[in-house]
């Protein structure tokens, strides 16, 4: 018996299955080439069937778990909005796939799948409050209470990237003005590089310029955004991850210094438990597998 984990991203779909507690047969395919607008369920069902036929034909699949970069309904049955993949809005994807595959399918936000893995790898206990802050293209956020992700009334809890910043006037991709993503995201970092350091590659940006005023301000913005959640929740643990945090030369000491500055004194500032995720392409799949196992 086995479970399958799937991580659907705007660029790639990643799939793997569990074998004696370890990820096996990890596969990555292009999202654009394999998910066609208007045929999302059919395409994804065919991808899963092909994967099972090639790698799991002698196993009984008990559960499939899929991470989606989307807003999901509170019951996690319906995809409400996917910003970067056309044709996925308002699909009850899990139920539709179950009809075709005859296997139970569960949906969850992709950032929660990342946190499921990081929580396991970092040996974080279920008790209490754990948060994950993932600075990638945008600001991903996971809030876990006693080992379970917080969904919220409409399924939209944890939108840390869309906390409004006082006085903020930059246009966010969501349509609002002054969201925190406008100041603390990967796409903001690209803007900074293009404007201030055009001759430097992204990979070398922090290596060469981490002491520059504008990049120190950028790191401070990440700390400000994080502390808006830290000061409300007083979490037991905090995980930072994502492509930006894992960039070569990213100044983690400066981040922690600014977290202390912006956190409420004496607590939670004096007792922050900060950990860092190692950004690997299979993290979301491994997290989906862990989540799938909790459903059996």
GIFENWO-V242416 format. One record per residue. N is the residue number from 1. RES is the residue in one small letter. NEAR is the number of other C-alpha atoms within 10 Angstrom. D_FIRST is the distance of its C-alpha to the first C-alpha in Angstrom with 2 decimals. Layout:
BEGIN
n=N res=RES near=NEAR d_first=D_FIRST
n=N res=RES near=NEAR d_first=D_FIRST
END
This chain:
BEGIN
n=1 res=x near=12 d_first=0.00
n=2 res=x near=18 d_first=3.78
n=3 res=x near=25 d_first=7.26
n=4 res=x near=29 d_first=10.47
n=5 res=x near=31 d_first=13.86
n=6 res=x near=29 d_first=17.11
n=7 res=x near=29 d_first=20.64
n=8 res=x near=24 d_first=23.39
n=9 res=x near=19 d_first=26.81
n=10 res=x near=15 d_first=30.24
n=11 res=x near=14 d_first=30.21
n=12 res=x near=17 d_first=26.67
n=13 res=x near=21 d_first=23.16
n=14 res=x near=23 d_first=20.60
n=15 res=x near=27 d_first=16.90
n=16 res=x near=26 d_first=14.14
n=17 res=x near=27 d_first=10.44
n=18 res=x near=23 d_first=9.01
n=19 res=x near=14 d_first=8.81
n=20 res=x near=9 d_first=9.70
n=21 res=x near=11 d_first=11.59
n=22 res=x near=10 d_first=13.34
n=23 res=x near=17 d_first=13.90
n=24 res=x near=15 d_first=13.46
n=25 res=x near=14 d_first=15.34
n=26 res=x near=17 d_first=17.49
n=27 res=x near=15 d_first=19.63
n=28 res=x near=17 d_first=22.79
n=29 res=x near=14 d_first=24.75
n=30 res=x near=14 d_first=27.94
n=31 res=x near=17 d_first=27.85
n=32 res=x near=15 d_first=31.31
n=33 res=x near=9 d_first=30.65
n=34 res=x near=16 d_first=27.39
n=35 res=x near=20 d_first=27.91
n=36 res=x near=17 d_first=30.98
n=37 res=x near=13 d_first=32.95
n=38 res=x near=11 d_first=32.85
n=39 res=x near=13 d_first=29.62
n=40 res=x near=18 d_first=27.18
n=41 res=x near=21 d_first=24.54
n=42 res=x near=14 d_first=24.96
n=43 res=x near=15 d_first=24.85
n=44 res=x near=18 d_first=21.78
n=45 res=x near=18 d_first=19.90
n=46 res=x near=16 d_first=21.03
n=47 res=x near=17 d_first=19.99
n=48 res=x near=17 d_first=16.38
n=49 res=x near=15 d_first=16.42
n=50 res=x near=13 d_first=17.99
n=51 res=x near=18 d_first=15.57
n=52 res=x near=18 d_first=12.53
n=53 res=x near=11 d_first=14.88
n=54 res=x near=11 d_first=15.90
n=55 res=x near=14 d_first=12.99
n=56 res=x near=19 d_first=9.62
n=57 res=x near=12 d_first=11.10
n=58 res=x near=10 d_first=9.23
n=59 res=x near=12 d_first=5.62
n=60 res=x near=12 d_first=4.64
n=61 res=x near=18 d_first=5.80
n=62 res=x near=17 d_first=6.51
n=63 res=x near=22 d_first=9.45
n=64 res=x near=26 d_first=12.00
n=65 res=x near=26 d_first=14.86
n=66 res=x near=27 d_first=18.13
n=67 res=x near=26 d_first=21.12
n=68 res=x near=23 d_first=24.42
n=69 res=x near=21 d_first=27.91
n=70 res=x near=22 d_first=29.36
n=71 res=x near=23 d_first=30.79
n=72 res=x near=25 d_first=28.39
n=73 res=x near=21 d_first=29.44
n=74 res=x near=15 d_first=29.23
n=75 res=x near=13 d_first=26.43
n=76 res=x near=19 d_first=24.55
n=77 res=x near=19 d_first=24.53
n=78 res=x near=20 d_first=27.26
n=79 res=x near=22 d_first=28.20
n=80 res=x near=18 d_first=31.85
n=81 res=x near=18 d_first=33.07
n=82 res=x near=17 d_first=31.88
n=83 res=x near=13 d_first=34.89
n=84 res=x near=12 d_first=33.88
n=85 res=x near=20 d_first=31.94
n=86 res=x near=15 d_first=33.96
n=87 res=x near=15 d_first=32.83
n=88 res=x near=24 d_first=30.00
n=89 res=x near=17 d_first=32.18
n=90 res=x near=14 d_first=31.79
n=91 res=x near=17 d_first=28.54
n=92 res=x near=18 d_first=25.97
n=93 res=x near=21 d_first=23.33
n=94 res=x near=21 d_first=20.18
n=95 res=x near=17 d_first=21.42
n=96 res=x near=16 d_first=22.60
n=97 res=x near=21 d_first=19.40
n=98 res=x near=16 d_first=17.49
n=99 res=x near=12 d_first=20.16
n=100 res=x near=13 d_first=19.70
n=101 res=x near=13 d_first=15.95
n=102 res=x near=11 d_first=14.87
n=103 res=x near=17 d_first=12.27
n=104 res=x near=19 d_first=13.32
n=105 res=x near=23 d_first=15.27
n=106 res=x near=22 d_first=17.14
n=107 res=x near=26 d_first=20.21
n=108 res=x near=25 d_first=22.00
n=109 res=x near=26 d_first=24.93
n=110 res=x near=26 d_first=24.29
n=111 res=x near=25 d_first=26.41
n=112 res=x near=28 d_first=24.25
n=113 res=x near=31 d_first=21.24
n=114 res=x near=28 d_first=23.62
n=115 res=x near=29 d_first=24.60
n=116 res=x near=26 d_first=21.11
n=117 res=x near=22 d_first=20.82
n=118 res=x near=25 d_first=24.45
n=119 res=x near=22 d_first=24.21
n=120 res=x near=14 d_first=21.44
n=121 res=x near=12 d_first=23.35
n=122 res=x near=12 d_first=26.65
n=123 res=x near=9 d_first=25.44
n=124 res=x near=16 d_first=26.91
n=125 res=x near=14 d_first=26.67
n=126 res=x near=14 d_first=25.73
n=127 res=x near=12 d_first=29.19
n=128 res=x near=14 d_first=31.88
n=129 res=x near=19 d_first=32.20
n=130 res=x near=26 d_first=30.72
n=131 res=x near=27 d_first=31.72
n=132 res=x near=29 d_first=30.80
n=133 res=x near=27 d_first=33.51
n=134 res=x near=27 d_first=32.61
n=135 res=x near=23 d_first=35.65
n=136 res=x near=18 d_first=34.69
n=137 res=x near=17 d_first=36.42
n=138 res=x near=22 d_first=36.75
n=139 res=x near=26 d_first=36.11
n=140 res=x near=25 d_first=32.53
n=141 res=x near=26 d_first=32.10
n=142 res=x near=27 d_first=29.40
n=143 res=x near=24 d_first=30.49
n=144 res=x near=22 d_first=28.12
n=145 res=x near=15 d_first=29.40
n=146 res=x near=12 d_first=27.73
n=147 res=x near=16 d_first=24.52
n=148 res=x near=16 d_first=24.40
n=149 res=x near=21 d_first=25.88
n=150 res=x near=17 d_first=29.21
n=151 res=x near=21 d_first=29.38
n=152 res=x near=12 d_first=32.94
n=153 res=x near=10 d_first=34.65
n=154 res=x near=13 d_first=34.09
n=155 res=x near=17 d_first=31.01
n=156 res=x near=16 d_first=33.34
n=157 res=x near=16 d_first=33.51
n=158 res=x near=24 d_first=33.62
n=159 res=x near=15 d_first=35.86
n=160 res=x near=20 d_first=37.66
n=161 res=x near=24 d_first=38.75
n=162 res=x near=20 d_first=40.84
n=163 res=x near=15 d_first=42.84
n=164 res=x near=17 d_first=46.43
n=165 res=x near=17 d_first=48.65
n=166 res=x near=9 d_first=52.22
n=167 res=x near=8 d_first=54.56
n=168 res=x near=13 d_first=51.83
n=169 res=x near=13 d_first=52.97
n=170 res=x near=15 d_first=50.51
n=171 res=x near=13 d_first=48.58
n=172 res=x near=16 d_first=44.84
n=173 res=x near=13 d_first=42.42
n=174 res=x near=11 d_first=41.61
n=175 res=x near=8 d_first=45.27
n=176 res=x near=12 d_first=46.52
n=177 res=x near=17 d_first=49.03
n=178 res=x near=19 d_first=48.57
n=179 res=x near=24 d_first=44.84
n=180 res=x near=26 d_first=43.70
n=181 res=x near=30 d_first=41.75
n=182 res=x near=25 d_first=45.21
n=183 res=x near=26 d_first=45.99
n=184 res=x near=27 d_first=42.84
n=185 res=x near=22 d_first=40.47
n=186 res=x near=20 d_first=39.73
n=187 res=x near=18 d_first=41.80
n=188 res=x near=16 d_first=44.69
n=189 res=x near=21 d_first=44.44
n=190 res=x near=16 d_first=44.75
n=191 res=x near=12 d_first=47.88
n=192 res=x near=16 d_first=49.31
n=193 res=x near=19 d_first=48.75
n=194 res=x near=14 d_first=50.32
n=195 res=x near=10 d_first=53.29
n=196 res=x near=12 d_first=54.05
n=197 res=x near=15 d_first=52.53
n=198 res=x near=13 d_first=52.44
n=199 res=x near=10 d_first=52.91
n=200 res=x near=15 d_first=49.91
n=201 res=x near=12 d_first=46.36
n=202 res=x near=17 d_first=43.63
n=203 res=x near=12 d_first=42.11
n=204 res=x near=14 d_first=45.47
n=205 res=x near=22 d_first=46.44
n=206 res=x near=20 d_first=45.84
n=207 res=x near=15 d_first=46.80
n=208 res=x near=13 d_first=50.21
n=209 res=x near=17 d_first=50.92
n=210 res=x near=18 d_first=49.05
n=211 res=x near=13 d_first=52.43
n=212 res=x near=11 d_first=53.80
n=213 res=x near=9 d_first=54.77
n=214 res=x near=14 d_first=52.66
n=215 res=x near=20 d_first=49.39
n=216 res=x near=17 d_first=50.14
n=217 res=x near=15 d_first=50.65
n=218 res=x near=20 d_first=47.32
n=219 res=x near=23 d_first=45.50
n=220 res=x near=22 d_first=47.53
n=221 res=x near=21 d_first=46.32
n=222 res=x near=21 d_first=42.68
n=223 res=x near=23 d_first=43.71
n=224 res=x near=22 d_first=45.60
n=225 res=x near=25 d_first=42.68
n=226 res=x near=25 d_first=40.30
n=227 res=x near=22 d_first=42.89
n=228 res=x near=15 d_first=43.25
n=229 res=x near=19 d_first=39.78
n=230 res=x near=23 d_first=40.18
n=231 res=x near=16 d_first=43.45
n=232 res=x near=11 d_first=42.04
n=233 res=x near=14 d_first=38.80
n=234 res=x near=21 d_first=39.78
n=235 res=x near=20 d_first=36.16
n=236 res=x near=19 d_first=34.83
n=237 res=x near=19 d_first=33.47
n=238 res=x near=22 d_first=33.98
n=239 res=x near=20 d_first=31.93
n=240 res=x near=23 d_first=33.74
n=241 res=x near=23 d_first=32.00
n=242 res=x near=24 d_first=32.19
n=243 res=x near=16 d_first=34.07
n=244 res=x near=23 d_first=37.49
n=245 res=x near=23 d_first=36.78
n=246 res=x near=20 d_first=35.29
n=247 res=x near=16 d_first=38.32
n=248 res=x near=14 d_first=40.33
n=249 res=x near=15 d_first=43.07
n=250 res=x near=19 d_first=41.93
n=251 res=x near=18 d_first=44.13
n=252 res=x near=14 d_first=41.78
n=253 res=x near=9 d_first=44.72
n=254 res=x near=16 d_first=46.68
n=255 res=x near=20 d_first=43.81
n=256 res=x near=16 d_first=43.60
n=257 res=x near=12 d_first=47.39
n=258 res=x near=20 d_first=47.52
n=259 res=x near=24 d_first=44.74
n=260 res=x near=20 d_first=46.96
n=261 res=x near=15 d_first=49.96
n=262 res=x near=19 d_first=48.40
n=263 res=x near=23 d_first=46.49
n=264 res=x near=17 d_first=48.40
n=265 res=x near=12 d_first=50.41
n=266 res=x near=9 d_first=50.02
n=267 res=x near=12 d_first=46.49
n=268 res=x near=19 d_first=43.97
n=269 res=x near=18 d_first=45.77
n=270 res=x near=11 d_first=46.22
n=271 res=x near=14 d_first=42.61
n=272 res=x near=18 d_first=40.40
n=273 res=x near=13 d_first=37.12
n=274 res=x near=14 d_first=36.45
n=275 res=x near=14 d_first=33.54
n=276 res=x near=18 d_first=32.74
n=277 res=x near=23 d_first=29.60
n=278 res=x near=15 d_first=29.29
n=279 res=x near=18 d_first=28.89
n=280 res=x near=10 d_first=26.24
n=281 res=x near=13 d_first=24.85
n=282 res=x near=21 d_first=21.17
n=283 res=x near=20 d_first=21.80
n=284 res=x near=31 d_first=21.01
n=285 res=x near=31 d_first=17.63
n=286 res=x near=30 d_first=16.71
n=287 res=x near=29 d_first=18.14
n=288 res=x near=35 d_first=16.22
n=289 res=x near=30 d_first=12.88
n=290 res=x near=21 d_first=14.46
n=291 res=x near=26 d_first=15.66
n=292 res=x near=25 d_first=12.42
n=293 res=x near=18 d_first=11.03
n=294 res=x near=9 d_first=14.32
n=295 res=x near=13 d_first=13.75
n=296 res=x near=9 d_first=10.79
END
